[in-house]
Amino acid sequence: MNRADFLKATTLASAALITDPLQVRAYITPKKAPKYRLALIGSGWWGMNILRTALTNTEHPAQLVALCDVDAAQLRKAETELTKLTADRPKRYRDFRELITTEKPDVVIVATPDHWHPLIAIAAMQAGAHVYVEKPIGHTINEGKAMVRTARKMGRVCQVGTHRRVSPHNVSGMDFLKSGKAGKIGMVRAFVYYGGGAGEKTPDAEPPKDLDWNMWCGPALLRAYNPTMHPRGFRNYLDYANGTLGDWGIHWMDQILWWTDEKAPRKIYSTGGRAIRRDNTDAPDHQVATYEFESFTAVWEHRNFAGNNAEKTDPNQAVGCYFYGTEGTFHMGWLDGWTFYPADVKKPVIHQPAQLDKPDDQNIRALWADFMAAIRTNRPPICDIEIGHRSTNMALLGMLSLKVGRSIAWDGDKQQVVNDPEANTLLSRAYRGEWQYPA
């Protein structure tokens, strides 16, 4: 008798000892994957992008039990769409604390404005939930340290939404770079260029009746409501986010850290300002940040005006990273995939087109599948919170240097600025009212 026949006979013999038909059926029927109780906190544009993916993933099913948003209008819009996507009828909440306490979800998506990510993600993990948190993971560096510590202490999976880690062309591009085909790389330039003009002032106004503006501001400064802040304009207000570097920059800083074995830069200097913009925002409309690593230099550039068509790597955008190596220049892009330009003009240009999910040209589907698989198998996810923390730090360190107006030396192990007490005070910030900065 071979091994397969032996196992089959043993299984049937064991089943024969069970006389109850229901027990026999349970014994021989494979168990279905459990449905995790899922909650979405932040039901706007991007939160719904993630949720659609979660609800259509048949390999890792989830039961949507709750939605939370401080904007009732966004909740109603989300509910209307969900009636077409799922038979689940989630309960509505305005306060994430009530949701977590009452529903006790297994999995929480955190897709709020940036300044809320740390407190909500930490509360969810402390209550036992696994968390998918959007990038950047926080507004200040010490918030990220607390998020990593909580994930490890609670043994929770915490995936960060840096979905380029699973994009097919980003994965193959990293394989190309790490194989040494671009030669020794001495410099990387990451960039985002957009057009635009000066803009104009928009008067402050009373918050919409459906919006709890005090709760929207939460631990951050309670500013007068302005229609340009919510729902999608907050990223250029520095009380709630960190501008283009904090938004777009983390994706490309993450590509740099993915490529290198070094975990952090040792010196950072940034300059920039508001040369053109005259609207209500206060984030820099242009910025250059230089990151000195042990073996290479990385440079970040963004500009929110004078969109130069000559700099576009695709007809629709100019974003990405140029890796400058001894064998040529490698461009890691978005809509246009990646391209390698050999230093030897006799060698052909190599190009890998992008493979992106519609309608938003992102790759959330694969990242969500990895997140759920990590939960089931108790392994770290591809975009683990510690990875997201380091990539977020790159953006935050650039902003920190800009704010203090000088270069800073960074100790990546201690996660402190070296010999600069003033700069170290900016690793945290005071929280407002009842909210406590995470330890």
C-alpha positions as CSV (number, residue, x, y, z in Angstrom):
1,M,0.0,0.0,0.0
2,N,1.5,3.4,-1.0
3,R,1.3,6.4,1.2
4,A,-1.7,8.0,-0.5
5,D,-3.7,4.8,-0.2
6,F,-2.7,4.5,3.4
7,L,-3.8,8.0,4.3
8,K,-7.1,7.5,2.4
9,A,-7.8,4.3,4.2
10,T,-6.9,5.8,7.6
11,T,-9.2,8.8,7.0
12,L,-12.2,6.5,6.0
13,A,-11.6,4.2,9.0
14,S,-11.6,7.2,11.3
15,A,-14.8,8.6,9.8
16,A,-16.5,5.2,10.2
17,L,-16.1,5.4,13.9
18,I,-18.4,8.5,13.8
19,T,-22.1,7.5,13.7
20,D,-23.7,10.9,13.6
21,P,-24.2,11.9,9.8
22,L,-23.6,15.6,10.6
23,Q,-20.3,14.7,12.3
24,V,-19.3,12.6,9.4
25,R,-20.1,15.5,6.9
26,A,-18.1,17.9,9.1
27,Y,-15.2,15.5,9.2
28,I,-14.9,15.0,5.4
29,T,-15.9,18.5,4.2
30,P,-13.0,21.0,4.1
31,K,-13.6,24.1,6.2
32,K,-14.3,27.3,4.4
33,A,-12.0,30.3,5.1
34,P,-13.5,32.3,8.0
35,K,-15.2,35.6,7.3
36,Y,-13.5,38.3,9.2
37,R,-15.6,41.1,10.7
38,L,-14.5,44.2,8.8
39,A,-14.9,47.9,9.5
40,L,-14.0,51.0,7.4
41,I,-13.0,54.2,9.2
42,G,-12.9,57.0,6.7
43,S,-15.5,56.4,4.0
44,G,-14.3,58.9,1.4
45,W,-12.8,58.4,-2.1
46,W,-9.8,56.3,-1.1
47,G,-11.4,54.4,1.8
48,M,-14.1,53.2,-0.6
49,N,-11.4,52.2,-3.1
50,I,-9.9,49.9,-0.5
51,L,-13.3,48.6,0.7
52,R,-14.5,47.7,-2.8
53,T,-11.4,45.6,-3.2
54,A,-11.9,43.9,0.2
55,L,-15.6,43.0,-0.5
56,T,-14.8,41.6,-4.0
57,N,-12.0,39.3,-2.7
58,T,-13.6,35.9,-2.7
59,E,-10.4,34.1,-1.6
60,H,-10.4,36.0,1.6
61,P,-14.0,36.9,2.4
62,A,-15.0,39.5,4.9
63,Q,-18.3,40.6,6.5
64,L,-18.7,44.4,6.6
65,V,-20.0,45.2,10.0
66,A,-19.5,49.0,10.3
67,L,-18.7,52.3,8.7
68,C,-17.4,55.3,10.5
69,D,-17.0,58.9,9.3
70,V,-17.4,62.3,10.8
71,D,-19.1,63.4,7.6
72,A,-22.7,61.9,7.4
73,A,-22.9,62.9,3.7
74,Q,-19.9,60.7,2.9
75,L,-21.5,57.9,4.9
76,R,-24.8,58.1,3.0
77,K,-22.9,58.1,-0.3
78,A,-20.9,55.0,0.8
79,E,-24.1,53.2,1.9
80,T,-25.8,53.8,-1.4
81,E,-23.0,52.2,-3.3
82,L,-22.6,49.3,-0.9
83,T,-26.2,48.2,-1.4
84,K,-25.0,47.3,-4.9
85,L,-21.8,45.5,-3.7
86,T,-22.8,43.4,-0.7
87,A,-25.8,42.0,1.2
88,D,-24.0,43.2,4.4
89,R,-25.7,46.1,6.1
90,P,-23.1,47.8,8.2
91,K,-23.9,50.0,11.2
92,R,-23.0,53.7,11.0
93,Y,-20.8,55.5,13.5
94,R,-19.3,59.0,13.8
95,D,-16.8,58.1,16.6
96,F,-14.3,55.4,15.9
97,R,-14.0,54.6,19.6
98,E,-17.6,53.6,19.8
99,L,-17.3,51.5,16.7
100,I,-14.3,49.6,18.0
101,T,-15.8,49.0,21.4
102,T,-19.3,48.0,20.2
103,E,-18.5,46.0,17.0
104,K,-15.1,44.5,18.0
105,P,-14.0,44.1,14.4
106,D,-11.3,41.6,13.4
107,V,-10.0,43.9,10.6
108,V,-10.0,47.7,10.4
109,I,-9.3,49.9,7.4
110,V,-8.0,53.3,8.4
111,A,-8.5,55.8,5.5
112,T,-8.9,59.1,7.3
113,P,-6.9,62.3,6.8
114,D,-3.2,61.8,7.8
115,H,-3.4,63.3,11.3
116,W,-5.9,60.7,12.5
117,H,-4.0,57.6,11.3
118,P,-1.9,56.9,14.4
119,L,-4.6,57.2,17.1
120,I,-7.2,55.1,15.2
121,A,-4.7,52.4,14.1
122,I,-3.3,52.1,17.7
123,A,-6.8,51.9,19.2
124,A,-7.9,49.2,16.8
125,M,-4.8,47.1,17.4
126,Q,-5.1,47.5,21.1
127,A,-8.6,46.1,20.8
128,G,-7.3,43.1,18.9
129,A,-7.9,44.1,15.3
130,H,-5.6,43.8,12.4
131,V,-5.1,47.1,10.5
132,Y,-4.7,48.2,7.0
133,V,-3.6,51.9,7.3
134,E,-3.2,54.3,4.5
135,K,0.1,56.2,4.0
136,P,1.7,58.2,5.3
137,I,1.2,56.4,8.6
138,G,1.3,59.6,10.7
139,H,2.0,63.3,11.0
140,T,5.1,63.1,13.2
141,I,7.9,60.5,13.6
142,N,7.2,59.5,17.2
143,E,3.6,58.6,16.3
144,G,5.0,56.0,13.8
145,K,7.3,54.6,16.6
146,A,4.2,54.1,18.7
147,M,2.4,52.4,15.9
148,V,5.2,49.9,15.3
149,R,5.5,49.2,19.0
150,T,1.7,48.6,19.4
151,A,1.7,46.2,16.4
152,R,4.5,44.2,17.9
153,K,3.2,44.2,21.4
154,M,-0.3,43.1,20.4
155,G,0.9,40.7,17.7
156,R,-1.3,42.3,15.1
157,V,-0.7,42.5,11.3
158,C,-0.5,46.1,10.2
159,Q,-0.3,46.7,6.5
160,V,0.5,50.1,5.0
161,G,-1.1,51.2,1.8
162,T,2.1,51.6,-0.2
163,H,0.7,49.5,-3.0
164,R,3.6,50.0,-5.4
165,R,5.3,47.2,-3.4
166,V,3.1,44.8,-5.2
167,S,2.8,46.5,-8.7
168,P,4.2,44.0,-11.2
169,H,6.4,46.6,-13.0
170,N,7.7,47.9,-9.6
171,V,8.6,44.3,-8.6
172,S,10.3,43.5,-11.8
173,G,12.1,46.9,-11.8
174,M,13.5,46.2,-8.3
175,D,14.7,42.8,-9.5
176,F,16.5,44.6,-12.4
177,L,18.1,47.1,-10.1
178,K,19.1,44.6,-7.4
179,S,20.6,42.3,-10.0
180,G,23.2,44.9,-10.8
181,K,22.2,45.4,-14.4
182,A,22.2,49.2,-13.9
183,G,25.7,49.0,-12.4
184,K,26.7,50.7,-9.1
185,I,24.1,53.4,-8.3
186,G,25.5,56.5,-6.7
187,M,22.4,58.8,-6.9
188,V,18.7,58.6,-7.0
189,R,16.3,61.5,-7.9
190,A,12.7,61.2,-6.9
191,F,10.2,63.8,-8.3
192,V,6.6,64.9,-8.8
193,Y,5.9,67.8,-11.1
194,Y,2.4,69.3,-11.6
195,G,1.2,72.4,-13.3
196,G,-1.0,75.1,-11.7
197,G,-1.1,78.8,-11.0
198,A,-1.2,81.1,-8.0
199,G,-4.8,80.1,-7.1
200,E,-7.0,82.4,-5.1
201,K,-8.3,82.8,-1.6
202,T,-11.5,81.0,-0.6
203,P,-13.4,82.5,2.3
204,D,-13.8,80.4,5.5
205,A,-17.3,79.2,6.1
206,E,-19.5,77.4,8.5
207,P,-19.0,73.7,8.4
208,P,-21.6,71.7,6.5
209,K,-24.4,70.5,8.7
210,D,-23.5,66.9,8.1
211,L,-19.8,67.4,9.1
212,D,-18.6,67.2,12.7
213,W,-15.7,69.7,12.2
214,N,-14.4,69.5,15.7
215,M,-14.0,65.7,15.4
216,W,-12.5,66.1,11.9
217,C,-9.7,68.2,13.4
218,G,-9.4,65.9,16.3
219,P,-6.0,66.0,18.0
220,A,-4.8,68.7,15.6
221,L,-5.4,72.4,15.7
222,L,-9.1,73.4,15.5
223,R,-8.9,75.8,12.5
224,A,-11.8,77.6,10.9
225,Y,-13.5,75.4,8.4
226,N,-12.6,76.1,4.7
227,P,-14.2,74.4,1.8
228,T,-10.8,73.7,0.3
229,M,-9.8,71.4,3.2
230,H,-12.4,68.7,3.1
231,P,-12.9,66.2,1.6
232,R,-9.7,66.0,-0.4
233,G,-7.8,69.2,0.0
234,F,-6.3,68.6,3.5
235,R,-2.9,67.4,2.2
236,N,-1.7,70.9,1.6
237,Y,-2.6,72.1,5.1
238,L,0.4,71.4,7.4
239,D,-1.7,71.1,10.5
240,Y,-3.2,67.9,9.0
241,A,-0.7,66.6,6.6
242,N,2.8,67.3,5.2
243,G,2.2,68.6,1.7
244,T,3.3,66.9,-1.6
245,L,6.4,65.3,0.1
246,G,4.2,63.8,2.7
247,D,1.6,62.6,0.2
248,W,3.4,61.6,-3.0
249,G,6.9,61.5,-1.6
250,I,6.4,58.5,0.6
251,H,5.7,56.3,-2.5
252,W,9.0,57.2,-4.1
253,M,11.0,57.3,-0.9
254,D,9.6,53.8,-0.3
255,Q,11.0,52.7,-3.7
256,I,14.4,54.0,-2.7
257,L,14.4,52.2,0.7
258,W,13.1,49.0,-1.1
259,W,16.1,49.1,-3.4
260,T,18.8,49.8,-0.8
261,D,20.0,47.8,2.2
262,E,20.4,51.0,4.2
263,K,17.4,51.7,6.5
264,A,17.8,55.5,6.9
265,P,19.7,58.5,5.7
266,R,22.4,60.0,7.9
267,K,22.0,63.6,6.9
268,I,19.0,65.6,5.4
269,Y,18.7,69.1,4.1
270,S,15.6,70.6,2.5
271,T,14.7,74.0,1.1
272,G,11.7,75.3,-0.7
273,G,8.6,77.5,-0.1
274,R,5.7,79.2,-1.7
275,A,7.0,81.1,-4.7
276,I,3.7,81.0,-6.7
277,R,0.7,79.7,-4.7
278,R,-1.5,82.4,-3.2
279,D,-4.4,80.3,-2.1
280,N,-5.5,79.2,1.4
281,T,-3.0,76.3,1.7
282,D,0.3,76.6,3.5
283,A,2.4,73.6,2.2
284,P,5.4,74.4,0.0
285,D,4.5,74.7,-3.7
286,H,8.1,73.6,-4.5
287,Q,10.6,71.7,-2.5
288,V,14.0,70.1,-2.8
289,A,15.3,67.6,-0.2
290,T,18.7,65.9,-0.2
291,Y,19.2,62.7,1.7
292,E,22.8,61.6,2.3
293,F,23.1,57.8,2.8
294,E,26.3,55.9,3.5
295,S,26.8,54.8,-0.1
296,F,24.6,57.1,-2.3
297,T,22.7,60.4,-2.3
298,A,18.9,60.7,-2.9
299,V,17.2,63.9,-4.0
300,W,13.5,64.7,-3.8
301,E,12.0,67.5,-6.0
302,H,8.4,68.6,-6.4
303,R,6.8,71.5,-8.0
304,N,3.1,72.4,-8.1
305,F,3.3,75.0,-10.9
306,A,4.8,75.3,-14.4
307,G,4.1,71.7,-15.4
308,N,6.8,71.3,-18.0
309,N,5.9,68.9,-20.8
310,A,9.5,68.3,-21.5
311,E,9.9,66.6,-18.1
312,K,6.9,64.3,-18.4
313,T,7.7,60.6,-18.5
314,D,4.1,59.9,-19.6
315,P,1.6,62.2,-21.4
316,N,-0.4,62.5,-18.2
317,Q,2.2,62.9,-15.5
318,A,5.8,63.4,-14.5
319,V,6.6,61.3,-11.4
320,G,8.9,58.6,-10.3
321,C,12.6,57.9,-9.5
322,Y,15.7,58.1,-11.7
323,F,18.4,55.6,-10.5
324,Y,21.8,56.7,-11.9
325,G,24.2,53.8,-12.2
326,T,27.5,53.1,-13.9
327,E,25.7,51.0,-16.6
328,G,23.0,53.6,-17.3
329,T,19.9,55.4,-16.0
330,F,16.8,53.5,-14.7
331,H,13.5,55.3,-14.5
332,M,10.9,53.8,-12.2
333,G,7.6,55.3,-13.1
334,W,3.9,54.9,-12.6
335,L,1.6,54.9,-15.6
336,D,4.5,54.3,-17.9
337,G,6.1,51.4,-16.1
338,W,9.9,51.4,-16.0
339,T,12.7,52.1,-18.5
340,F,16.4,51.5,-18.6
341,Y,18.6,53.8,-20.7
342,P,22.0,52.1,-21.1
343,A,25.2,54.3,-20.9
344,D,26.4,52.4,-24.0
345,V,24.4,54.0,-26.9
346,K,24.9,50.8,-28.9
347,K,22.7,48.8,-26.4
348,P,18.9,48.9,-26.7
349,V,16.7,50.7,-24.3
350,I,14.7,48.2,-22.1
351,H,11.1,48.9,-21.1
352,Q,8.6,47.2,-19.0
353,P,5.0,48.6,-19.3
354,A,2.8,49.1,-16.2
355,Q,0.1,46.6,-15.1
356,L,-2.4,48.6,-13.1
357,D,-5.8,47.9,-11.7
358,K,-8.7,50.1,-12.9
359,P,-10.4,52.5,-12.4
360,D,-7.6,54.3,-10.4
361,D,-4.4,52.7,-11.9
362,Q,-3.3,51.4,-8.5
363,N,-2.7,47.8,-7.3
364,I,-4.8,47.7,-4.1
365,R,-6.1,44.2,-5.0
366,A,-2.8,42.4,-4.6
367,L,-1.9,44.4,-1.5
368,W,-5.2,43.5,0.2
369,A,-4.8,39.8,-0.7
370,D,-1.3,39.9,0.8
371,F,-2.7,41.5,4.0
372,M,-5.4,38.9,4.4
373,A,-2.9,36.1,3.7
374,A,-0.6,37.5,6.3
375,I,-3.4,37.5,8.9
376,R,-4.3,33.8,8.1
377,T,-0.7,32.6,8.2
378,N,0.6,34.9,10.9
379,R,3.4,36.3,8.9
380,P,4.5,39.9,8.3
381,P,2.8,41.6,5.3
382,I,4.7,43.0,2.3
383,C,4.2,46.6,3.5
384,D,4.6,46.0,7.2
385,I,4.1,48.9,9.6
386,E,7.9,49.1,10.2
387,I,8.5,49.4,6.5
388,G,5.9,52.1,6.2
389,H,7.3,53.9,9.2
390,R,10.8,54.1,7.7
391,S,9.4,55.4,4.4
392,T,7.1,57.9,6.1
393,N,10.1,59.1,8.1
394,M,11.9,60.0,4.9
395,A,9.2,62.4,4.0
396,L,8.8,63.7,7.6
397,L,12.6,64.3,7.9
398,G,12.5,66.4,4.7
399,M,9.7,68.5,6.2
400,L,11.5,68.7,9.5
401,S,14.7,70.1,7.9
402,L,12.5,72.6,5.9
403,K,10.8,73.8,9.1
404,V,14.0,74.4,11.1
405,G,15.8,75.9,8.1
406,R,19.0,73.8,8.3
407,S,20.5,70.4,7.6
408,I,20.0,67.7,10.3
409,A,22.0,64.6,11.2
410,W,19.8,61.6,11.8
411,D,20.5,58.5,13.9
412,G,18.4,55.9,12.3
413,D,18.9,53.4,15.2
414,K,17.9,55.7,17.9
415,Q,15.4,57.6,15.6
416,Q,16.6,61.0,16.9
417,V,18.2,64.1,15.4
418,V,21.9,64.2,16.5
419,N,22.9,67.2,18.7
420,D,19.8,69.3,17.9
421,P,17.3,69.6,20.7
422,E,15.1,72.1,18.8
423,A,14.8,69.7,15.9
424,N,14.0,66.8,18.2
425,T,11.0,68.7,19.6
426,L,9.5,68.3,16.1
427,L,9.5,64.5,16.3
428,S,6.3,64.9,18.3
429,R,3.6,67.6,18.6
430,A,1.1,68.7,21.2
431,Y,-2.3,67.1,20.9
432,R,-5.5,69.2,21.4
433,G,-8.1,68.7,24.1
434,E,-8.9,65.2,25.3
435,W,-6.6,63.5,22.8
436,Q,-3.3,62.1,24.2
437,Y,-0.2,61.7,22.1
438,P,0.7,58.0,21.9
439,A,3.5,56.8,24.1
